[in-house]
Each structure stands twice: as C-alpha cells, then as structure tokens.
Amino acid sequence: MGVGCCSLDITLEVSRYPGPDEKLRADQLRLQGGGLTATALVAVARLGGRAAWLGALGDDALARRCLEELEREGVDVSLVRTVPGQSIITAVIVADAAAGTRMILWTDRAQPPTSPRQVTEDLVREARVLHVDNFQLPAALRGARLARRLKVPVTADLEPGMAQADELLPLVDYPIVPLEFARARYGTGALRDAARALFEEIAPHGGRMAIVTAGTRGSYAVGGEVEVHQPAYHVQVVDTTGCGDVFHGAFALSLARGVPAPDALRFSAAAAALKCRALGGRAGIPTRREVEDFLAAGPVPMELEA
C-alpha cells in the first residue's frame, strides 16, 4: 500500500535544453501519470504484485485521467478520496535525449491533501509493505506509526530538502534515498559512507536497512550483516524519469515476497534500468518476465566506485 505523490506528467524529449527566450522543437511529447509513490505502485503491478494507492485527488479531467490510468495498470484505487473543485499535482518534464538527463517543473497548488484519517489501522494491517514519500507527510507519518506498531515494514522515498525528515526517518525500516539527500544530511558524497551514516541514524530506532542511490553509480545498502554495492546496468537511455520510483516499487515487492536483500537490489536495479527505454516515468516500466530475461542475459554493470 502506498501513501504519497500521484501526478500528471507532461514529458517532452528534446535534442538539447533551450536557452533563455529560445524556441525549440520537441521531438516527442507524452502525457501520462507520474509521482513518486504512484509510479512505484504501477511498477509493483507490472512486476506481478498487488498494489493499492491511498490518497486524494480532485474531480477535474486531469485527475480523472490519472485515476483511470492507475486502474488500467491494475493498481487498487478504491481507497482514493475524490475532492470536488480540486485537481492533481502537474509536472512538466524536459528530457535531453543526448545527455540522458531531465529537468522537472511542477506545481501542487491544486492537489487536495490526503487526510491522516484515511490511513486506518485495519488498512495498514492488511499491507505486506507500506510505501511512503515526502509528499502528504501527515498521512505518511500516521501510516508509518501504525505500521511500526503492527510490525508492517515501511519503505520510504525521501528527497532533498524535505520537511519533517527527523520525524519520519525513525519510523522507516527501509529508507531508499538519493545521494543528494544523504549529502545534504551527512555532508558526504561517497556512496558507501552515506549509506553507513543513514543506517547509523535509523538502526537505534529499529530501522533494518539503509539504501542510497546515485544513478549511474548504482546503489549502496547497509543493514545488519549486509553491506553491498549494487551497480547500475548499461542500457540505451531515452529518459531517466521515474527510475528511482521503479527501483522503490521493485524493492518493496521483493521485500513483500521475502527475497534476500542482495537479490532484491539486483532485481530493482534491473527494473530501473529497463525503465529508461521509453519517454516518461511509466512507459518503460518492465514486466517481471522482462526483468528476469534481462538478468538471465547477463547485463553489463557500470563499474563505478561506490
């Protein structure tokens, strides 16, 4: 079950980023759902798992489009509250195909909040894993507190500059954060050191594993007796939007299925890599069979220092 961001993404592919006051023809345009948690849940569904999004959306055409897309993908939306007169987070994403990078502009002014009262003890108890992000924090905090009491594992996608990190992190069993978050919090750009620092922070509160991701540098995980660097995999990159979200969804699904951490990280890295094949945060999300075939073929890792 996920509590967090769902958005509508307008994604443009360009040959290069435009300069000030410059007009530039886009090579592709794609309109699709996005958002940290919602995209992670779509990944869970495509990879063969069961997923439900608990949140709130407006009732306009943009919000309805996103809700219908989640339903088509197999995500349970029966827990979504519809708020008349409101809309949804909307993002404009410009993907530089040549550089393999993207920039994101977004607004959440029309997004209704998820009420903490929507997150009930019965719902959390039914979940195998609860996934949260740094949006809708009051609801995420309630869910994480309930999950900790009910012994439901919590995974979290936390971005740099988030408010209330000090309050949420002690409730998270498996934080998966970008290196930028760890650098801002611990003052290190070394992937290994950042993961160790994050684990040292969560371990006294019951946290089980800390994972720090860094794009082409892969990820580093520290927890208990496990400490491992998982390389990223070489693929033909069209757009990196949503790669982190897919990694989160694949890891949460692996966790729900009891997959050992090193195998879960490898599976998640492969799913995130394959996502890069298509424009937009969801178009390239693979099926479980595609991930298994990719791994069986012996993908080439990016051997970069952790």
C-alpha positions as CSV (number, residue, x, y, z in Angstrom):
1,M,0.0,0.0,0.0
2,G,1.3,3.4,-0.9
3,V,0.7,6.8,0.7
4,G,2.2,9.7,-1.2
5,C,2.6,11.5,-4.5
6,C,0.4,11.0,-7.6
7,S,0.8,13.4,-10.5
8,L,0.1,14.1,-14.2
9,D,3.4,14.4,-16.2
10,I,3.8,16.2,-19.5
11,T,7.1,14.9,-20.8
12,L,8.9,16.4,-23.7
13,E,12.0,15.0,-25.4
14,V,14.5,17.5,-26.9
15,S,17.8,17.3,-28.6
16,R,19.2,19.8,-26.0
17,Y,17.9,22.1,-23.4
18,P,16.8,25.5,-24.8
19,G,18.5,28.8,-23.8
20,P,16.7,31.9,-22.4
21,D,14.0,33.2,-24.7
22,E,14.7,30.4,-27.2
23,K,12.1,28.4,-29.0
24,L,13.0,24.7,-29.6
25,R,11.0,22.0,-31.3
26,A,10.4,18.9,-29.1
27,D,11.0,15.5,-30.7
28,Q,8.3,13.7,-28.6
29,L,5.5,14.6,-26.2
30,R,4.0,12.1,-23.8
31,L,1.1,12.7,-21.3
32,Q,1.0,10.1,-18.5
33,G,0.6,9.6,-14.8
34,G,3.6,10.1,-12.6
35,G,4.5,10.8,-9.0
36,L,6.9,9.0,-6.6
37,T,4.6,6.7,-4.8
38,A,2.0,6.2,-7.6
39,T,4.7,5.2,-10.1
40,A,6.3,2.8,-7.6
41,L,2.9,1.2,-7.3
42,V,2.5,0.9,-11.1
43,A,5.9,-0.9,-11.1
44,V,4.7,-3.3,-8.4
45,A,1.6,-4.1,-10.5
46,R,3.5,-4.6,-13.8
47,L,6.0,-6.8,-12.0
48,G,3.2,-9.1,-10.9
49,G,2.4,-7.8,-7.4
50,R,-0.7,-6.3,-5.8
51,A,-0.7,-2.6,-5.1
52,A,-3.1,0.0,-3.7
53,W,-2.8,3.7,-3.5
54,L,-4.4,5.6,-0.6
55,G,-4.7,9.3,-1.4
56,A,-6.9,12.1,-2.5
57,L,-7.5,13.7,-6.0
58,G,-9.7,16.3,-7.4
59,D,-12.5,15.7,-9.8
60,D,-11.3,17.5,-13.0
61,A,-10.3,15.9,-16.2
62,L,-6.6,15.7,-15.3
63,A,-7.3,13.9,-12.0
64,R,-9.7,11.5,-13.6
65,R,-7.2,10.7,-16.3
66,C,-4.6,9.7,-13.7
67,L,-7.1,7.7,-11.7
68,E,-8.2,5.8,-14.8
69,E,-4.6,5.1,-15.7
70,L,-3.9,3.6,-12.3
71,E,-6.9,1.4,-12.7
72,R,-5.8,0.2,-16.1
73,E,-2.4,-0.7,-14.7
74,G,-4.0,-2.8,-12.0
75,V,-3.5,-0.6,-9.0
76,D,-6.4,-0.7,-6.5
77,V,-7.8,2.9,-6.2
78,S,-10.8,2.0,-4.0
79,L,-9.1,3.9,-1.2
80,V,-8.9,7.2,-3.1
81,R,-11.0,10.2,-1.9
82,T,-12.3,12.5,-4.6
83,V,-12.5,16.2,-3.7
84,P,-14.8,18.4,-5.8
85,G,-13.2,21.5,-7.3
86,Q,-9.6,20.3,-6.9
87,S,-7.1,18.8,-9.3
88,I,-3.8,17.0,-9.1
89,I,0.0,17.7,-9.0
90,T,1.1,18.6,-12.5
91,A,4.6,18.4,-13.8
92,V,6.4,19.4,-17.0
93,I,9.5,17.2,-17.7
94,V,12.1,18.1,-20.3
95,A,14.2,15.1,-21.2
96,D,17.6,15.7,-23.0
97,A,17.9,12.5,-25.0
98,A,21.6,13.1,-25.9
99,A,22.7,13.7,-22.4
100,G,20.4,11.2,-20.7
101,T,19.2,13.9,-18.2
102,R,16.0,15.7,-17.5
103,M,14.6,18.7,-15.6
104,I,11.3,18.8,-13.8
105,L,9.0,21.8,-13.1
106,W,5.9,21.1,-11.0
107,T,3.1,22.6,-9.0
108,D,0.9,21.1,-6.3
109,R,-1.4,24.1,-5.6
110,A,-4.5,22.2,-6.8
111,Q,-3.7,18.9,-5.1
112,P,-6.0,18.0,-2.2
113,P,-4.3,16.7,0.9
114,T,-4.5,13.1,2.0
115,S,-6.2,13.1,5.3
116,P,-4.5,11.1,8.1
117,R,-7.9,9.8,9.0
118,Q,-7.9,7.9,5.7
119,V,-5.0,5.8,7.0
120,T,-6.7,3.4,9.3
121,E,-5.2,0.6,11.5
122,D,-7.2,-2.0,9.6
123,L,-5.8,-0.9,6.2
124,V,-2.2,-0.8,7.4
125,R,-2.6,-4.3,9.0
126,E,-3.7,-5.7,5.6
127,A,-0.5,-4.4,3.9
128,R,2.6,-6.6,3.4
129,V,4.6,-3.4,2.9
130,L,3.7,0.3,3.4
131,H,5.5,2.7,1.0
132,V,5.6,6.4,1.7
133,D,7.3,9.5,0.3
134,N,7.9,13.1,1.3
135,F,4.5,14.3,0.0
136,Q,1.4,14.1,2.2
137,L,3.5,13.9,5.3
138,P,0.8,13.9,7.9
139,A,-0.8,10.9,6.4
140,A,2.6,9.2,5.8
141,L,3.6,9.8,9.4
142,R,0.3,8.2,10.7
143,G,0.8,5.3,8.4
144,A,4.4,4.8,9.4
145,R,3.5,4.9,13.2
146,L,0.7,2.4,12.7
147,A,3.0,0.2,10.6
148,R,5.7,0.2,13.2
149,R,3.3,-0.8,15.9
150,L,1.8,-3.6,13.7
151,K,5.2,-4.8,12.5
152,V,4.5,-3.9,8.9
153,P,7.7,-3.0,7.0
154,V,7.9,0.6,5.8
155,T,9.9,1.7,2.7
156,A,10.3,5.4,2.0
157,D,11.4,7.6,-0.9
158,L,12.8,10.8,0.6
159,E,14.0,13.7,-1.4
160,P,16.5,16.5,-0.5
161,G,15.1,19.4,1.4
162,M,12.0,17.5,2.7
163,A,10.4,18.8,5.9
164,Q,10.0,16.6,8.9
165,A,12.7,14.1,7.9
166,D,13.7,14.0,11.6
167,E,10.2,12.8,12.4
168,L,9.7,10.3,9.6
169,L,13.1,8.6,9.4
170,P,12.9,6.9,12.8
171,L,9.7,5.2,11.7
172,V,11.1,3.8,8.4
173,D,12.5,0.3,8.1
174,Y,14.0,0.7,4.7
175,P,14.7,4.3,3.6
176,I,15.8,4.5,0.0
177,V,17.2,7.9,-0.7
178,P,19.1,9.7,-3.4
179,L,22.7,10.6,-2.7
180,E,21.7,14.3,-2.7
181,F,19.5,13.7,0.3
182,A,22.4,12.0,2.2
183,R,24.9,14.6,1.1
184,A,22.8,17.4,2.5
185,R,22.2,15.4,5.7
186,Y,25.6,13.9,6.4
187,G,28.0,16.0,4.4
188,T,29.4,13.2,2.2
189,G,29.3,12.5,-1.5
190,A,30.7,9.0,-1.0
191,L,28.0,6.4,-1.6
192,R,29.3,3.9,0.9
193,D,29.8,6.5,3.6
194,A,26.4,8.0,3.0
195,A,24.6,4.6,3.4
196,R,26.6,3.9,6.5
197,A,25.6,7.2,8.0
198,L,22.0,6.7,7.1
199,F,21.9,3.3,8.7
200,E,23.6,4.6,11.9
201,E,20.7,7.1,12.2
202,I,17.9,4.6,11.7
203,A,19.3,1.5,13.4
204,P,18.7,2.7,17.0
205,H,15.0,3.1,16.2
206,G,14.6,-0.3,14.6
207,G,15.5,0.5,11.0
208,R,16.6,-2.6,9.1
209,M,18.5,-1.3,6.1
210,A,19.6,2.0,4.6
211,I,19.9,2.3,0.8
212,V,21.4,5.3,-1.0
213,T,21.0,5.5,-4.8
214,A,23.2,7.5,-7.2
215,G,22.0,6.9,-10.8
216,T,24.9,5.5,-12.9
217,R,26.9,4.9,-9.8
218,G,24.3,2.4,-8.6
219,S,23.2,1.9,-5.0
220,Y,24.8,1.0,-1.7
221,A,22.9,-0.8,1.0
222,V,23.9,-1.2,4.7
223,G,21.9,-3.3,7.2
224,G,22.6,-5.9,9.8
225,E,25.2,-8.2,8.4
226,V,24.6,-7.0,4.8
227,E,26.7,-4.3,3.1
228,V,26.7,-4.3,-0.6
229,H,27.2,-2.1,-3.6
230,Q,24.8,-2.8,-6.4
231,P,26.0,-1.4,-9.8
232,A,23.7,0.2,-12.3
233,Y,23.3,-1.6,-15.6
234,H,24.2,-0.4,-19.1
235,V,21.1,0.3,-21.3
236,Q,20.2,2.6,-24.1
237,V,18.8,5.6,-22.2
238,V,15.9,7.5,-23.6
239,D,14.6,9.1,-20.4
240,T,15.6,8.6,-16.7
241,T,12.4,10.0,-15.3
242,G,10.8,7.6,-12.8
243,C,13.9,5.3,-12.5
244,G,14.1,5.8,-8.7
245,D,10.4,5.3,-8.3
246,V,10.6,2.0,-10.2
247,F,13.6,0.9,-8.0
248,H,11.4,1.6,-4.9
249,G,8.5,-0.4,-6.3
250,A,10.6,-3.3,-7.3
251,F,12.4,-3.4,-3.9
252,A,9.1,-3.1,-2.0
253,L,7.7,-6.0,-4.0
254,S,10.8,-8.1,-3.4
255,L,10.6,-7.3,0.3
256,A,6.9,-8.4,0.4
257,R,8.0,-11.7,-1.2
258,G,10.8,-12.4,1.2
259,V,13.6,-12.0,-1.4
260,P,17.1,-11.7,0.2
261,A,18.5,-8.2,0.1
262,P,21.3,-8.7,-2.5
263,D,18.8,-10.4,-4.9
264,A,16.2,-7.7,-4.2
265,L,18.8,-4.9,-5.0
266,R,19.8,-6.7,-8.2
267,F,16.2,-7.1,-9.3
268,S,15.4,-3.5,-8.5
269,A,18.5,-2.2,-10.4
270,A,17.4,-4.2,-13.5
271,A,13.9,-2.9,-13.3
272,A,15.1,0.7,-13.0
273,A,17.5,0.3,-15.9
274,L,14.8,-1.1,-18.2
275,K,12.5,1.8,-17.4
276,C,15.0,4.1,-19.2
277,R,13.9,2.6,-22.6
278,A,11.0,4.9,-23.1
279,L,10.0,8.5,-22.6
280,G,8.1,9.3,-19.4
281,G,8.1,7.9,-15.9
282,R,5.9,4.8,-16.6
283,A,6.0,3.9,-20.3
284,G,9.2,1.8,-20.0
285,I,8.4,0.0,-16.7
286,P,9.1,-3.6,-17.4
287,T,7.2,-6.8,-16.6
288,R,8.6,-9.4,-14.3
289,R,9.4,-11.6,-17.3
290,E,11.4,-8.8,-19.0
291,V,13.4,-8.3,-15.8
292,E,14.2,-12.0,-15.5
293,D,15.2,-12.3,-19.1
294,F,17.4,-9.2,-18.8
295,L,19.2,-10.6,-15.8
296,A,19.5,-14.0,-17.4
297,A,21.2,-12.5,-20.4
298,G,24.0,-11.2,-18.2
299,P,23.6,-7.4,-18.2
300,V,26.7,-5.3,-18.2
301,P,27.2,-3.4,-14.9
302,M,28.6,0.1,-14.7
303,E,31.7,-0.5,-12.7
304,L,32.0,2.9,-10.9
305,E,33.4,3.4,-7.5
306,A,31.0,3.4,-4.6
